[in-house]
């Protein structure tokens, strides 16, 4: 049995023919759409390396069946910069040493973008840490990650205010 | 992962008919099911994708003051619904103490109720497990079992139900609306999950094809909003299942407890309602003596199923702590570390 689905990935419509319903969103992105920025860590929803935004919400792409997401809008790490201009969260991860080996970083950054959009953490580092607890970092860059999220949130807020002023 | 047929029904009745076939399973977000399928623990031949069934993603206020939560409402959306969180603070706190933000964004209300145990032997297909393969035995009995059940367990199975959400729900008399082959019926959440006995593979009272369409809280459940807490001890600060947890709701008038709601999580194959303790608390004055007595009667029949005697003492203390915090009053805002007894109190941002 084969399934035709259509997704918007990083702003571009992608029509995909799936010959197997077992394909997860993660495997679709990496193996069929050549978007390997999203990482496969545990593949079981425990590490957060595969975090992407689906319809604006952060989820674990390893635990979502692609066939079930027909019509969804997907944003991955490849879709957040504007050309050479990094997304504020990307820039903040560099400025605050929010990574070492970098494997968990795409998931951390997508999770941070989701967290900031959810607007629940405010400027409380404890709430940021709690909100980011679904993303593990084996290098232990957590201190830098928390600073990066708080800093990026501040610069996004400032940019928002400037736009609405 | 074993391959399967994929079917997306357009209506509830189409879904029920498709899922009543042998080997079929419902798929909503799949946050637990896909994990189980990847590990070979669940091997459905057909997935019936209910994630887009119309009308099941609403939160509706009922004329009797109660609330009806559609089975497809996402855990995060329910927890962050400000009216819901204000009216049922222990439920919101329980939701936010479970899993991670990514999983809460996907996981549904119905799926949360039907999530499977996290017993390591259930997950390991090389181990004997009566729940996964009836009649094979239980490797947890003589294995690593410090986190296993202390109430309601049997020789056949000592697994626990992992849900946080279900604990305050069962305390507040939640009712589950089910659509099945014979039409619509209702079951109290307290009666949805079964204790293992000799048939641990039968985890709920649901029949093939039964679909949970909504969870309802009765009007009285809102009477506890001023004094309600959920507390959960974990092996790490966040993103872990409960070792033990407790939900407590009190209605206090003129310094006396008029009515109490109490349940434990992580101790049995179902969320454990503490009705006898509720009876003791009604009419008592809120304080350590009454709370300790409530814990004693709740755990009077508890016994270790292995290396987990400590859980009985821990459950009693968490119950007393949850009652103490509930009596002190629901905080204005859920703490930075929801449900954590180790929530840091340093700094003014604790409940900012």
Contacts between the chains, C-beta under 8 A, distances in Angstrom:
chain1	res1	chain2	res2	distance
A	1	B	5	6.8
A	1	B	6	7.4
A	3	B	6	6.9
A	20	B	3	6.9
A	21	B	3	7.5
A	21	B	4	6.4
A	21	B	5	7.5
A	21	B	6	3.9
A	21	B	47	7.2
A	22	B	1	5.2
A	22	B	3	6.2
A	22	B	4	7.4
A	24	B	34	7.2
A	43	B	38	6.9
A	44	B	35	5.3
A	44	B	38	6.5
A	44	B	39	7.8
A	45	B	31	6.2
A	45	B	34	8.0
A	45	B	35	5.9
A	45	B	102	7.8
A	45	B	103	6.3
A	48	B	100	6.8
A	48	B	102	6.3
A	51	B	102	5.7
A	57	B	76	7.8
A	57	B	105	4.4
A	57	B	106	7.8
A	58	B	101	6.5
A	58	B	102	5.1
A	58	B	105	6.0
A	59	B	102	5.2
A	59	B	103	7.9
A	59	B	105	5.4
A	59	B	106	4.7
A	60	B	31	7.3
A	60	B	102	4.8
A	60	B	103	6.6
A	60	B	106	7.2
A	62	B	34	7.9
A	63	B	29	7.7
A	63	B	30	6.0
A	63	B	31	4.9
A	63	B	34	4.9
A	63	B	35	6.4
A	63	B	103	7.7
A	63	B	106	7.1
A	64	B	29	7.4
A	64	B	30	6.5
A	64	B	34	7.7
A	64	B	106	6.8
A	65	B	6	7.8
A	65	B	27	7.1
A	65	B	30	5.9
A	65	B	34	6.8
A	65	B	47	7.9
A	65	B	49	7.9
A	67	B	6	5.6
A	67	B	49	7.9
A	68	B	8	7.8
A	68	B	27	6.7
A	68	B	30	7.1
A	68	B	49	5.3
A	68	B	51	5.8
A	111	B	101	7.3
A	111	B	102	6.8
A	114	B	101	7.0
A	114	B	102	7.6
A	114	B	105	7.6
A	115	B	101	6.7
A	118	B	76	7.9
A	118	B	80	7.7
A	118	B	101	7.3
A	120	B	80	7.0
A	122	B	352	6.3
A	123	B	349	7.9
A	124	B	336	5.8
A	124	B	349	4.3
A	124	B	352	5.4
A	125	B	349	8.0
A	126	B	336	3.9
A	126	B	337	6.6
A	126	B	344	6.5
A	126	B	347	8.0
A	126	B	349	6.7
A	126	B	350	7.9
A	127	B	336	4.7
A	127	B	349	8.0
A	129	B	238	7.6
A	130	B	237	7.9
A	130	B	238	5.4
A	130	B	336	6.0
A	130	B	337	5.6
A	130	B	338	7.5
A	131	B	101	5.6
A	132	B	101	7.9
A	133	B	100	5.9
A	133	B	101	7.8
A	133	B	237	7.6
A	133	B	238	3.8
A	133	B	239	4.3
A	134	B	99	7.5
A	134	B	100	2.5
A	134	B	101	5.5
A	134	B	102	4.8
A	134	B	103	6.7
A	134	B	239	5.9
A	135	B	100	7.9
